[in-house]
Amino acid sequence: MVKSERLEEHVEPTPSSAWLVGLAAWFLPGSGHLMMRKWGRAALMGGVIWLSFFIGLAMGGHMFDLTTGQGSSVLLQVPPMIANLGSGVLYIVCWLLGYGFADDPVQAARATYEYGNTFLLIAGLLNYLTMLDAFDIAAGRHS
Amino acid sequence: MRHFLVMCLFAALAAVVFGAMAKDTPRERWLYGLKVFAEFIVIGLALGWILYFIPW
């Protein structure tokens, strides 16, 4: 028996509930841990993401989508858009309402504009980490 | 001063998530979170001073 075959014997299938928890954790930050009754983690990690997102908006930051390129390639908008998409429903609601996507010179002149962008990006990226943490816990790979 | 406080806030938020998910015991999490926070601040300040002396 080769080594890879022996390793395959120990791989346990991922329970379908773990995928559901992961999806919920992405869609509503903190909800993945809430589903597993990890109250402290949900409050800490979810709270940080919500806080970071709203601080970013309050600072005048803007989120990225495929239509906000200022004369540059649309492809350049994709990486920050993926980061923003990590915020889940927060991004989707803002996108539907058209709020937080303005990128005009008046807004860009605010001293906190770039900070706001950074906080919005980091909210999404941290939620990806939170989602993976929730998925790992649900799959039994992490406590 | 305000820029520094915003950087501290950013570092604190990131450190909370990193610390919460990285280690096993509460003590290890606290220590790791503090370490991440300190690293963000030190590296941020160092990069700030390096960029200050670079004549763009």
N, CA and C atoms of all chains as a GROMACS GRO file, in nm:
protein
  597
    1MET      N    1   0.085  -0.120   0.000
    1MET     CA    2   0.000   0.000   0.000
    1MET      C    3   0.089   0.125   0.000
    2VAL      N    4   0.064   0.215  -0.095
    2VAL     CA    5   0.147   0.334  -0.101
    2VAL      C    6   0.102   0.435   0.006
    3LYS      N    7   0.190   0.531   0.029
    3LYS     CA    8   0.165   0.626   0.137
    3LYS      C    9   0.035   0.704   0.118
    4SER      N   10   0.009   0.747  -0.008
    4SER     CA   11  -0.111   0.828  -0.032
    4SER      C   12  -0.239   0.750  -0.004
    5GLU      N   13  -0.237   0.618  -0.030
    5GLU     CA   14  -0.354   0.535  -0.003
    5GLU      C   15  -0.378   0.524   0.147
    6ARG      N   16  -0.268   0.514   0.223
    6ARG     CA   17  -0.284   0.506   0.368
    6ARG      C   18  -0.340   0.636   0.424
    7LEU      N   19  -0.296   0.748   0.367
    7LEU     CA   20  -0.345   0.878   0.414
    7LEU      C   21  -0.494   0.893   0.383
    8GLU      N   22  -0.536   0.844   0.267
    8GLU     CA   23  -0.676   0.859   0.228
    8GLU      C   24  -0.770   0.787   0.324
    9GLU      N   25  -0.720   0.682   0.389
    9GLU     CA   26  -0.806   0.608   0.481
    9GLU      C   27  -0.849   0.694   0.600
   10HIS      N   28  -0.763   0.791   0.637
   10HIS     CA   29  -0.791   0.870   0.756
   10HIS      C   30  -0.868   0.998   0.726
   11VAL      N   31  -0.895   1.026   0.600
   11VAL     CA   32  -0.967   1.148   0.565
   11VAL      C   33  -1.115   1.126   0.590
   12GLU      N   34  -1.169   1.208   0.682
   12GLU     CA   35  -1.312   1.197   0.710
   12GLU      C   36  -1.388   1.294   0.622
   13PRO      N   37  -1.504   1.252   0.573
   13PRO     CA   38  -1.582   1.343   0.488
   13PRO      C   39  -1.631   1.464   0.567
   14THR      N   40  -1.633   1.577   0.499
   14THR     CA   41  -1.681   1.700   0.565
   14THR      C   42  -1.832   1.694   0.577
   15PRO      N   43  -1.886   1.712   0.698
   15PRO     CA   44  -2.032   1.709   0.712
   15PRO      C   45  -2.096   1.825   0.636
   16SER      N   46  -2.214   1.798   0.582
   16SER     CA   47  -2.280   1.902   0.501
   16SER      C   48  -2.315   2.024   0.584
   17SER      N   49  -2.334   2.002   0.716
   17SER     CA   50  -2.366   2.117   0.801
   17SER      C   51  -2.251   2.217   0.806
   18ALA      N   52  -2.129   2.166   0.788
   18ALA     CA   53  -2.013   2.256   0.791
   18ALA      C   54  -2.018   2.355   0.676
   19TRP      N   55  -2.063   2.306   0.558
   19TRP     CA   56  -2.075   2.397   0.443
   19TRP      C   57  -2.182   2.502   0.468
   20LEU      N   58  -2.290   2.459   0.534
   20LEU     CA   59  -2.398   2.553   0.567
   20LEU      C   60  -2.347   2.659   0.665
   21VAL      N   61  -2.273   2.613   0.765
   21VAL     CA   62  -2.216   2.707   0.864
   21VAL      C   63  -2.122   2.805   0.794
   22GLY      N   64  -2.039   2.754   0.704
   22GLY     CA   65  -1.946   2.840   0.631
   22GLY      C   66  -2.019   2.944   0.547
   23LEU      N   67  -2.124   2.899   0.480
   23LEU     CA   68  -2.202   2.992   0.397
   23LEU      C   69  -2.268   3.100   0.484
   24ALA      N   70  -2.326   3.056   0.597
   24ALA     CA   71  -2.390   3.151   0.687
   24ALA      C   72  -2.288   3.249   0.744
   25ALA      N   73  -2.170   3.197   0.777
   25ALA     CA   74  -2.065   3.282   0.834
   25ALA      C   75  -2.022   3.389   0.736
   26TRP      N   76  -2.018   3.352   0.607
   26TRP     CA   77  -1.984   3.454   0.507
   26TRP      C   78  -2.099   3.553   0.491
   27PHE      N   79  -2.221   3.502   0.482
   27PHE     CA   80  -2.334   3.589   0.450
   27PHE      C   81  -2.362   3.689   0.561
   28LEU      N   82  -2.365   3.642   0.684
   28LEU     CA   83  -2.392   3.732   0.798
   28LEU      C   84  -2.276   3.717   0.896
   29PRO      N   85  -2.186   3.812   0.898
   29PRO     CA   86  -2.066   3.798   0.983
   29PRO      C   87  -2.100   3.766   1.129
   30GLY      N   88  -2.040   3.660   1.180
   30GLY     CA   89  -2.063   3.618   1.318
   30GLY      C   90  -2.167   3.508   1.332
   31SER      N   91  -2.250   3.491   1.229
   31SER     CA   92  -2.361   3.396   1.242
   31SER      C   93  -2.312   3.251   1.242
   32GLY      N   94  -2.200   3.224   1.177
   32GLY     CA   95  -2.149   3.087   1.175
   32GLY      C   96  -2.116   3.038   1.315
   33HIS      N   97  -2.049   3.121   1.392
   33HIS     CA   98  -2.018   3.084   1.530
   33HIS      C   99  -2.143   3.083   1.617
   34LEU      N  100  -2.236   3.172   1.586
   34LEU     CA  101  -2.362   3.172   1.662
   34LEU      C  102  -2.436   3.040   1.642
   35MET      N  103  -2.434   2.988   1.520
   35MET     CA  104  -2.503   2.860   1.492
   35MET      C  105  -2.444   2.746   1.573
   36MET      N  106  -2.315   2.760   1.608
   36MET     CA  107  -2.250   2.654   1.687
   36MET      C  108  -2.245   2.688   1.835
   37ARG      N  109  -2.317   2.792   1.871
   37ARG     CA  110  -2.325   2.839   2.011
   37ARG      C  111  -2.189   2.877   2.067
   38LYS      N  112  -2.105   2.929   1.982
   38LYS     CA  113  -1.977   2.984   2.026
   38LYS      C  114  -1.997   3.134   2.047
   39TRP      N  115  -2.061   3.164   2.160
   39TRP     CA  116  -2.106   3.302   2.181
   39TRP      C  117  -1.990   3.402   2.185
   40GLY      N  118  -1.887   3.365   2.258
   40GLY     CA  119  -1.773   3.457   2.273
   40GLY      C  120  -1.706   3.487   2.141
   41ARG      N  121  -1.680   3.382   2.065
   41ARG     CA  122  -1.615   3.400   1.935
   41ARG      C  123  -1.704   3.478   1.840
   42ALA      N  124  -1.834   3.448   1.846
   42ALA     CA  125  -1.926   3.520   1.757
   42ALA      C  126  -1.925   3.668   1.790
   43ALA      N  127  -1.927   3.700   1.920
   43ALA     CA  128  -1.928   3.841   1.959
   43ALA      C  129  -1.797   3.909   1.921
   44LEU      N  130  -1.686   3.841   1.947
   44LEU     CA  131  -1.555   3.901   1.919
   44LEU      C  132  -1.530   3.916   1.770
   45MET      N  133  -1.538   3.804   1.700
   45MET     CA  134  -1.499   3.806   1.558
   45MET      C  135  -1.606   3.874   1.473
   46GLY      N  136  -1.731   3.840   1.497
   46GLY     CA  137  -1.838   3.907   1.422
   46GLY      C  138  -1.843   4.055   1.455
   47GLY      N  139  -1.828   4.086   1.584
   47GLY     CA  140  -1.832   4.226   1.626
   47GLY      C  141  -1.723   4.309   1.560
   48VAL      N  142  -1.605   4.253   1.552
   48VAL     CA  143  -1.493   4.325   1.487
   48VAL      C  144  -1.526   4.355   1.341
   49ILE      N  145  -1.587   4.259   1.273
   49ILE     CA  146  -1.616   4.278   1.130
   49ILE      C  147  -1.723   4.386   1.111
   50TRP      N  148  -1.830   4.377   1.189
   50TRP     CA  149  -1.935   4.479   1.179
   50TRP      C  150  -1.879   4.617   1.214
   51LEU      N  151  -1.800   4.621   1.322
   51LEU     CA  152  -1.742   4.749   1.365
   51LEU      C  153  -1.650   4.806   1.257
   52SER      N  154  -1.565   4.721   1.204
   52SER     CA  155  -1.471   4.765   1.102
   52SER      C  156  -1.546   4.816   0.979
   53PHE      N  157  -1.652   4.748   0.942
   53PHE     CA  158  -1.729   4.789   0.824
   53PHE      C  159  -1.792   4.927   0.845
   54PHE      N  160  -1.856   4.946   0.959
   54PHE     CA  161  -1.924   5.074   0.980
   54PHE      C  162  -1.826   5.188   1.007
   55ILE      N  163  -1.713   5.158   1.069
   55ILE     CA  164  -1.609   5.261   1.083
   55ILE      C  165  -1.561   5.303   0.944
   56GLY      N  166  -1.542   5.204   0.857
   56GLY     CA  167  -1.498   5.235   0.720
   56GLY      C  168  -1.598   5.324   0.647
   57LEU      N  169  -1.726   5.293   0.662
   57LEU     CA  170  -1.828   5.376   0.597
   57LEU      C  171  -1.830   5.517   0.658
   58ALA      N  172  -1.819   5.523   0.792
   58ALA     CA  173  -1.822   5.653   0.859
   58ALA      C  174  -1.703   5.740   0.820
   59MET      N  175  -1.592   5.677   0.788
   59MET     CA  176  -1.473   5.752   0.749
   59MET      C  177  -1.480   5.798   0.603
   60GLY      N  178  -1.584   5.759   0.535
   60GLY     CA  179  -1.599   5.803   0.397
   60GLY      C  180  -1.534   5.712   0.295
   61GLY      N  181  -1.503   5.592   0.337
   61GLY     CA  182  -1.444   5.497   0.243
   61GLY      C  183  -1.547   5.452   0.140
   62HIS      N  184  -1.498   5.392   0.035
   62HIS     CA  185  -1.592   5.341  -0.064
   62HIS      C  186  -1.557   5.197  -0.098
   63MET      N  187  -1.659   5.124  -0.139
   63MET     CA  188  -1.638   4.985  -0.178
   63MET      C  189  -1.621   4.975  -0.329
   64PHE      N  190  -1.573   4.863  -0.372
   64PHE     CA  191  -1.541   4.844  -0.512
   64PHE      C  192  -1.642   4.751  -0.578
   65ASP      N  193  -1.681   4.787  -0.698
   65ASP     CA  194  -1.751   4.691  -0.785
   65ASP      C  195  -1.694   4.708  -0.925
   66LEU      N  196  -1.751   4.640  -1.021
   66LEU     CA  197  -1.690   4.639  -1.154
   66LEU      C  198  -1.714   4.766  -1.232
   67THR      N  199  -1.793   4.858  -1.177
   67THR     CA  200  -1.825   4.979  -1.253
   67THR      C  201  -1.752   5.102  -1.202
   68THR      N  202  -1.666   5.088  -1.101
   68THR     CA  203  -1.610   5.207  -1.038
   68THR      C  204  -1.470   5.240  -1.086
   69GLY      N  205  -1.427   5.183  -1.196
   69GLY     CA  206  -1.293   5.213  -1.244
   69GLY      C  207  -1.282   5.358  -1.292
   70GLN      N  208  -1.181   5.428  -1.243
   70GLN     CA  209  -1.163   5.568  -1.283
   70GLN      C  210  -1.066   5.572  -1.401
   71GLY      N  211  -1.112   5.524  -1.514
   71GLY     CA  212  -1.026   5.526  -1.630
   71GLY      C  213  -0.927   5.412  -1.634
   72SER      N  214  -0.924   5.333  -1.529
   72SER     CA  215  -0.832   5.220  -1.526
   72SER      C  216  -0.906   5.094  -1.567
   73SER      N  217  -0.830   4.987  -1.580
   73SER     CA  218  -0.890   4.863  -1.623
   73SER      C  219  -0.990   4.811  -1.520
   74VAL      N  220  -1.097   4.754  -1.569
   74VAL     CA  221  -1.197   4.695  -1.480
   74VAL      C  222  -1.136   4.581  -1.400
   75LEU      N  223  -1.038   4.514  -1.460
   75LEU     CA  224  -0.975   4.401  -1.391
   75LEU      C  225  -0.907   4.444  -1.261
   76LEU      N  226  -0.862   4.570  -1.258
   76LEU     CA  227  -0.798   4.620  -1.136
   76LEU      C  228  -0.898   4.633  -1.021
   77GLN      N  229  -1.025   4.638  -1.055
   77GLN     CA  230  -1.128   4.650  -0.951
   77GLN      C  231  -1.161   4.515  -0.888
   78VAL      N  232  -1.120   4.408  -0.956
   78VAL     CA  233  -1.162   4.276  -0.910
   78VAL      C  234  -1.102   4.237  -0.774
   79PRO      N  235  -0.969   4.251  -0.754
   79PRO     CA  236  -0.916   4.209  -0.622
   79PRO      C  237  -0.978   4.283  -0.503
   80PRO      N  238  -0.987   4.418  -0.508
   80PRO     CA  239  -1.052   4.483  -0.392
   80PRO      C  240  -1.200   4.449  -0.382
   81MET      N  241  -1.263   4.422  -0.497
   81MET     CA  242  -1.404   4.384  -0.492
   81MET      C  243  -1.421   4.250  -0.421
   82ILE      N  244  -1.330   4.158  -0.448
   82ILE     CA  245  -1.336   4.028  -0.380
   82ILE      C  246  -1.319   4.047  -0.230
   83ALA      N  247  -1.227   4.137  -0.192
   83ALA     CA  248  -1.208   4.166  -0.049
   83ALA      C  249  -1.335   4.225   0.010
   84ASN      N  250  -1.396   4.322  -0.059
   84ASN     CA  251  -1.520   4.383  -0.009
   84ASN      C  252  -1.634   4.282  -0.002
   85LEU      N  253  -1.638   4.190  -0.099
   85LEU     CA  254  -1.745   4.090  -0.101
   85LEU      C  255  -1.744   4.001   0.022
   86GLY      N  256  -1.630   3.993   0.088
   86GLY     CA  257  -1.620   3.913   0.210
   86GLY      C  258  -1.714   3.959   0.319
   87SER      N  259  -1.758   4.084   0.311
   87SER     CA  260  -1.849   4.135   0.414
   87SER      C  261  -1.990   4.078   0.401
   88GLY      N  262  -2.014   4.002   0.298
   88GLY     CA  263  -2.142   3.932   0.285
   88GLY      C  264  -2.260   4.025   0.266
   89VAL      N  265  -2.358   4.012   0.354
   89VAL     CA  266  -2.483   4.086   0.338
   89VAL      C  267  -2.460   4.237   0.351
   90LEU      N  268  -2.357   4.275   0.426
   90LEU     CA  269  -2.330   4.418   0.441
   90LEU      C  270  -2.297   4.480   0.305
   91TYR      N  271  -2.214   4.410   0.228
   91TYR     CA  272  -2.179   4.457   0.094
   91TYR      C  273  -2.301   4.453   0.002
   92ILE      N  274  -2.375   4.344   0.009
   92ILE     CA  275  -2.488   4.327  -0.081
   92ILE      C  276  -2.594   4.434  -0.060
   93VAL      N  277  -2.624   4.461   0.069
   93VAL     CA  278  -2.725   4.564   0.099
   93VAL      C  279  -2.678   4.701   0.050
   94CYS      N  280  -2.552   4.733   0.076
   94CYS     CA  281  -2.499   4.862   0.030
   94CYS      C  282  -2.502   4.870  -0.122
   95TRP      N  283  -2.473   4.758  -0.188
   95TRP     CA  284  -2.472   4.757  -0.335
   95TRP      C  285  -2.613   4.778  -0.388
   96LEU      N  286  -2.710   4.712  -0.325
   96LEU     CA  287  -2.849   4.727  -0.369
   96LEU      C  288  -2.900   4.869  -0.346
   97LEU      N  289  -2.855   4.930  -0.234
   97LEU     CA  290  -2.899   5.066  -0.204
   97LEU      C  291  -2.814   5.171  -0.274
   98GLY      N  292  -2.705   5.128  -0.333
   98GLY     CA  293  -2.616   5.224  -0.398
   98GLY      C  294  -2.542   5.312  -0.298
   99TYR      N  295  -2.525   5.262  -0.178
   99TYR     CA  296  -2.460   5.342  -0.072
   99TYR      C  297  -2.319   5.290  -0.048
  100GLY      N  298  -2.224   5.382  -0.041
  100GLY     CA  299  -2.086   5.343  -0.010
  100GLY      C  300  -2.003   5.312  -0.133
  101PHE      N  301  -2.056   5.341  -0.250
  101PHE     CA  302  -1.980   5.314  -0.373
  101PHE      C  303  -1.936   5.442  -0.444
  102ALA      N  304  -1.976   5.557  -0.386
  102ALA     CA  305  -1.938   5.684  -0.449
  102ALA      C  306  -1.787   5.703  -0.443
  103ASP      N  307  -1.731   5.746  -0.553
  103ASP     CA  308  -1.587   5.762  -0.562
  103ASP      C  309  -1.554   5.896  -0.628
  104ASP      N  310  -1.628   6.001  -0.586
  104ASP     CA  311  -1.608   6.130  -0.650
  104ASP      C  312  -1.496   6.208  -0.580
  105PRO      N  313  -1.443   6.311  -0.645
  105PRO     CA  314  -1.329   6.386  -0.589
  105PRO      C  315  -1.359   6.450  -0.454
  106VAL      N  316  -1.485   6.490  -0.431
  106VAL     CA  317  -1.518   6.553  -0.302
  106VAL      C  318  -1.498   6.454  -0.188
  107GLN      N  319  -1.547   6.334  -0.209
  107GLN     CA  320  -1.532   6.232  -0.105
  107GLN      C  321  -1.386   6.190  -0.090
  108ALA      N  322  -1.318   6.179  -0.204
  108ALA     CA  323  -1.178   6.138  -0.201
  108ALA      C  324  -1.089   6.241  -0.132
  109ALA      N  325  -1.138   6.365  -0.121
  109ALA     CA  326  -1.059   6.470  -0.056
  109ALA      C  327  -1.062   6.461   0.095
  110ARG      N  328  -1.153   6.381   0.149
  110ARG     CA  329  -1.159   6.366   0.296
  110ARG      C  330  -1.031   6.303   0.348
  111ALA      N  331  -0.986   6.353   0.463
  111ALA     CA  332  -0.860   6.303   0.519
  111ALA      C  333  -0.867   6.155   0.553
  112THR      N  334  -0.987   6.109   0.585
  112THR     CA  335  -1.001   5.969   0.628
  112THR      C  336  -1.046   5.876   0.516
  113TYR      N  337  -1.045   5.927   0.393
  113TYR     CA  338  -1.097   5.848   0.280
  113TYR      C  339  -1.022   5.715   0.264
  114GLU      N  340  -0.890   5.722   0.259
  114GLU     CA  341  -0.812   5.599   0.238
  114GLU      C  342  -0.821   5.506   0.360
  115TYR      N  343  -0.827   5.567   0.479
  115TYR     CA  344  -0.847   5.483   0.598
  115TYR      C  345  -0.980   5.408   0.587
  116GLY      N  346  -1.083   5.480   0.543
  116GLY     CA  347  -1.214   5.416   0.527
  116GLY      C  348  -1.209   5.301   0.430
  117ASN      N  349  -1.142   5.321   0.318
  117ASN     CA  350  -1.127   5.212   0.221
  117ASN      C  351  -1.061   5.091   0.287
  118THR      N  352  -0.955   5.118   0.362
  118THR     CA  353  -0.880   5.009   0.426
  118THR      C  354  -0.967   4.934   0.526
  119PHE      N  355  -1.043   5.007   0.605
  119PHE     CA  356  -1.130   4.940   0.703
  119PHE      C  357  -1.237   4.856   0.633
  120LEU      N  358  -1.289   4.906   0.522
  120LEU     CA  359  -1.390   4.828   0.448
  120LEU      C  360  -1.328   4.702   0.388
  121LEU      N  361  -1.206   4.716   0.336
  121LEU     CA  362  -1.139   4.598   0.279
  121LEU      C  363  -1.108   4.496   0.388
  122ILE      N  364  -1.059   4.544   0.501
  122ILE     CA  365  -1.016   4.452   0.606
  122ILE      C  366  -1.138   4.384   0.670
  123ALA      N  367  -1.253   4.452   0.670
  123ALA     CA  368  -1.374   4.388   0.722
  123ALA      C  369  -1.406   4.263   0.641
  124GLY      N  370  -1.398   4.275   0.510
  124GLY     CA  371  -1.426   4.160   0.425
  124GLY      C  372  -1.322   4.050   0.440
  125LEU      N  373  -1.195   4.090   0.444
  125LEU     CA  374  -1.089   3.988   0.454
  125LEU      C  375  -1.094   3.916   0.587
  126LEU      N  376  -1.121   3.990   0.694
  126LEU     CA  377  -1.132   3.925   0.826
  126LEU      C  378  -1.253   3.832   0.830
  127ASN      N  379  -1.358   3.869   0.756
  127ASN     CA  380  -1.474   3.779   0.755
  127ASN      C  381  -1.445   3.650   0.681
  128TYR      N  382  -1.357   3.655   0.581
  128TYR     CA  383  -1.315   3.530   0.517
  128TYR      C  384  -1.244   3.440   0.618
  129LEU      N  385  -1.158   3.501   0.701
  129LEU     CA  386  -1.089   3.422   0.804
  129LEU      C  387  -1.189   3.365   0.904
  130THR      N  388  -1.284   3.449   0.945
  130THR     CA  389  -1.387   3.404   1.039
  130THR      C  390  -1.469   3.291   0.980
  131MET      N  391  -1.499   3.302   0.852
  131MET     CA  392  -1.576   3.198   0.784
  131MET      C  393  -1.498   3.066   0.786
  132LEU      N  394  -1.369   3.072   0.756
  132LEU     CA  395  -1.287   2.950   0.757
  132LEU      C  396  -1.278   2.891   0.897
  133ASP      N  397  -1.269   2.978   0.998
  133ASP     CA  398  -1.264   2.930   1.137
  133ASP      C  399  -1.393   2.858   1.173
  134ALA      N  400  -1.506   2.918   1.135
  134ALA     CA  401  -1.636   2.856   1.163
  134ALA      C  402  -1.648   2.723   1.089
  135PHE      N  403  -1.604   2.720   0.965
  135PHE     CA  404  -1.611   2.596   0.886
  135PHE      C  405  -1.527   2.487   0.952
  136ASP      N  406  -1.405   2.523   0.994
  136ASP     CA  407  -1.318   2.424   1.057
  136ASP      C  408  -1.378   2.369   1.185
  137ILE      N  409  -1.438   2.456   1.264
  137ILE     CA  410  -1.500   2.411   1.389
  137ILE      C  411  -1.617   2.317   1.358
  138ALA      N  412  -1.699   2.356   1.260
  138ALA     CA  413  -1.815   2.273   1.224
  138ALA      C  414  -1.772   2.138   1.166
  139ALA      N  415  -1.656   2.138   1.099
  139ALA     CA  416  -1.606   2.013   1.039
  139ALA      C  417  -1.528   1.929   1.139
  140GLY      N  418  -1.512   1.980   1.261
  140GLY     CA  419  -1.442   1.906   1.365
  140GLY      C  420  -1.291   1.909   1.354
  141ARG      N  421  -1.238   2.003   1.277
  141ARG     CA  422  -1.093   2.012   1.260
  141ARG      C  423  -1.029   2.108   1.359
  142HIS      N  424  -1.111   2.177   1.435
  142HIS     CA  425  -1.062   2.284   1.522
  142HIS      C  426  -1.164   2.298   1.634
  143SER      N  427  -1.119   2.337   1.751
  143SER     CA  428  -1.213   2.350   1.863
  143SER      C  429  -1.245   2.495   1.892
  144MET      N  430  -0.131   6.276   1.515
  144MET     CA  431  -0.176   6.193   1.628
  144MET      C  432  -0.298   6.110   1.589
  145ARG      N  433  -0.389   6.175   1.513
  145ARG     CA  434  -0.510   6.104   1.474
  145ARG      C  435  -0.476   5.985   1.384
  146HIS      N  436  -0.378   6.003   1.296
  146HIS     CA  437  -0.338   5.895   1.208
  146HIS      C  438  -0.288   5.775   1.289
  147PHE      N  439  -0.211   5.807   1.393
  147PHE     CA  440  -0.158   5.699   1.477
  147PHE      C  441  -0.271   5.625   1.549
  148LEU      N  442  -0.369   5.700   1.598
  148LEU     CA  443  -0.481   5.636   1.667
  148LEU      C  444  -0.562   5.546   1.572
  149VAL      N  445  -0.580   5.592   1.450
  149VAL     CA  446  -0.652   5.509   1.352
  149VAL      C  447  -0.573   5.383   1.323
  150MET      N  448  -0.441   5.396   1.315
  150MET     CA  449  -0.358   5.278   1.291
  150MET      C  450  -0.369   5.181   1.410
  151CYS      N  451  -0.371   5.237   1.531
  151CYS     CA  452  -0.387   5.152   1.650
  151CYS      C  453  -0.522   5.080   1.648
  152LEU      N  454  -0.626   5.152   1.607
  152LEU     CA  455  -0.759   5.091   1.600
  152LEU      C  456  -0.760   4.977   1.497
  153PHE      N  457  -0.701   5.003   1.384
  153PHE     CA  458  -0.690   4.901   1.280
  153PHE      C  459  -0.615   4.778   1.332
  154ALA      N  460  -0.501   4.804   1.397
  154ALA     CA  461  -0.420   4.693   1.450
  154ALA      C  462  -0.497   4.615   1.556
  155ALA      N  463  -0.572   4.687   1.640
  155ALA     CA  464  -0.647   4.620   1.747
  155ALA      C  465  -0.756   4.530   1.688
  156LEU      N  466  -0.829   4.581   1.588
  156LEU     CA  467  -0.936   4.501   1.528
  156LEU      C  468  -0.880   4.374   1.462
  157ALA      N  469  -0.771   4.391   1.388
  157ALA     CA  470  -0.712   4.274   1.322
  157ALA      C  471  -0.656   4.176   1.425
  158ALA      N  472  -0.594   4.230   1.532
  158ALA     CA  473  -0.533   4.144   1.633
  158ALA      C  474  -0.637   4.062   1.707
  159VAL      N  475  -0.756   4.120   1.728
  159VAL     CA  476  -0.863   4.045   1.797
  159VAL      C  477  -0.900   3.920   1.718
  160VAL      N  478  -0.919   3.936   1.587
  160VAL     CA  479  -0.958   3.821   1.505
  160VAL      C  480  -0.843   3.720   1.496
  161PHE      N  481  -0.722   3.770   1.472
  161PHE     CA  482  -0.607   3.679   1.462
  161PHE      C  483  -0.588   3.603   1.593
  162GLY      N  484  -0.596   3.675   1.704
  162GLY     CA  485  -0.577   3.612   1.834
  162GLY      C  486  -0.686   3.511   1.866
  163ALA      N  487  -0.810   3.544   1.829
  163ALA     CA  488  -0.923   3.456   1.863
  163ALA      C  489  -0.916   3.323   1.790
  164MET      N  490  -0.861   3.324   1.670
  164MET     CA  491  -0.867   3.201   1.590
  164MET      C  492  -0.736   3.124   1.583
  165ALA      N  493  -0.628   3.179   1.639
  165ALA     CA  494  -0.499   3.119   1.610
  165ALA      C  495  -0.456   3.010   1.709
  166LYS      N  496  -0.481   3.027   1.835
  166LYS     CA  497  -0.422   2.937   1.935
  166LYS      C  498  -0.530   2.859   2.010
  167ASP      N  499  -0.484   2.778   2.106
  167ASP     CA  500  -0.576   2.687   2.174
  167ASP      C  501  -0.625   2.739   2.309
  168THR      N  502  -0.533   2.788   2.391
  168THR     CA  503  -0.574   2.830   2.525
  168THR      C  504  -0.595   2.981   2.528
  169PRO      N  505  -0.680   3.027   2.623
  169PRO     CA  506  -0.703   3.173   2.633
  169PRO      C  507  -0.574   3.252   2.653
  170ARG      N  508  -0.483   3.201   2.734
  170ARG     CA  509  -0.357   3.271   2.758
  170ARG      C  510  -0.276   3.285   2.628
  171GLU      N  511  -0.270   3.176   2.552
  171GLU     CA  512  -0.197   3.181   2.424
  171GLU      C  513  -0.263   3.278   2.327
  172ARG      N  514  -0.395   3.282   2.331
  172ARG     CA  515  -0.466   3.374   2.242
  172ARG      C  516  -0.437   3.519   2.277
  173TRP      N  517  -0.439   3.547   2.407
  173TRP     CA  518  -0.408   3.684   2.451
  173TRP      C  519  -0.267   3.723   2.405
  174LEU      N  520  -0.172   3.633   2.433
  174LEU     CA  521  -0.033   3.664   2.398
  174LEU      C  522  -0.015   3.682   2.248
  175TYR      N  523  -0.080   3.594   2.171
  175TYR     CA  524  -0.067   3.604   2.026
  175TYR      C  525  -0.133   3.731   1.974
  176GLY      N  526  -0.251   3.764   2.029
  176GLY     CA  527  -0.319   3.888   1.989
  176GLY      C  528  -0.234   4.011   2.019
  177LEU      N  529  -0.174   4.013   2.138
  177LEU     CA  530  -0.088   4.126   2.174
  177LEU      C  531   0.035   4.133   2.082
  178LYS      N  532   0.088   4.016   2.049
  178LYS     CA  533   0.205   4.011   1.961
  178LYS      C  534   0.169   4.065   1.821
  179VAL      N  535   0.053   4.023   1.770
  179VAL     CA  536   0.010   4.072   1.638
  179VAL      C  537  -0.011   4.223   1.642
  180PHE      N  538  -0.074   4.270   1.750
  180PHE     CA  539  -0.097   4.414   1.765
  180PHE      C  540   0.035   4.490   1.764
  181ALA      N  541   0.130   4.442   1.843
  181ALA     CA  542   0.261   4.508   1.850
  181ALA      C  543   0.331   4.505   1.715
  182GLU      N  544   0.319   4.394   1.646
  182GLU     CA  545   0.384   4.385   1.515
  182GLU      C  546   0.326   4.484   1.415
  183PHE      N  547   0.193   4.496   1.416
  183PHE     CA  548   0.130   4.594   1.327
  183PHE      C  549   0.183   4.734   1.355
  184ILE      N  550   0.188   4.770   1.484
  184ILE     CA  551   0.230   4.905   1.521
  184ILE      C  552   0.376   4.929   1.483
  185VAL      N  553   0.463   4.836   1.522
  185VAL     CA  554   0.607   4.853   1.498
  185VAL      C  555   0.636   4.859   1.348
  186ILE      N  556   0.576   4.766   1.272
  186ILE     CA  557   0.602   4.763   1.128
  186ILE      C  558   0.542   4.888   1.061
  187GLY      N  559   0.425   4.930   1.108
  187GLY     CA  560   0.364   5.052   1.053
  187GLY      C  561   0.451   5.174   1.075
  188LEU      N  562   0.503   5.187   1.198
  188LEU     CA  563   0.590   5.302   1.229
  188LEU      C  564   0.720   5.295   1.148
  189ALA      N  565   0.776   5.175   1.139
  189ALA     CA  566   0.902   5.159   1.065
  189ALA      C  567   0.882   5.195   0.918
  190LEU      N  568   0.774   5.145   0.859
  190LEU     CA  569   0.748   5.176   0.718
  190LEU      C  570   0.723   5.326   0.700
  191GLY      N  571   0.652   5.384   0.797
  191GLY     CA  572   0.626   5.528   0.790
  191GLY      C  573   0.754   5.610   0.786
  192TRP      N  574   0.850   5.575   0.874
  192TRP     CA  575   0.977   5.649   0.877
  192TRP      C  576   1.060   5.621   0.751
  193ILE      N  577   1.056   5.498   0.703
  193ILE     CA  578   1.131   5.467   0.580
  193ILE      C  579   1.076   5.549   0.462
  194LEU      N  580   0.944   5.552   0.450
  194LEU     CA  581   0.883   5.629   0.341
  194LEU      C  582   0.907   5.778   0.356
  195TYR      N  583   0.917   5.824   0.483
  195TYR     CA  584   0.941   5.967   0.509
  195TYR      C  585   1.074   6.012   0.449
  196PHE      N  586   1.174   5.926   0.453
  196PHE     CA  587   1.307   5.964   0.406
  196PHE      C  588   1.329   5.935   0.257
  197ILE      N  589   1.233   5.870   0.195
  197ILE     CA  590   1.248   5.842   0.051
  197ILE      C  591   1.196   5.963  -0.028
  198PRO      N  592   1.281   6.028  -0.105
  198PRO     CA  593   1.235   6.144  -0.184
  198PRO      C  594   1.165   6.100  -0.312
  199TRP      N  595   1.036   6.094  -0.309
  199TRP     CA  596   0.962   6.050  -0.428
  199TRP      C  597   0.970   6.156  -0.536
   0.00000   0.00000   0.00000
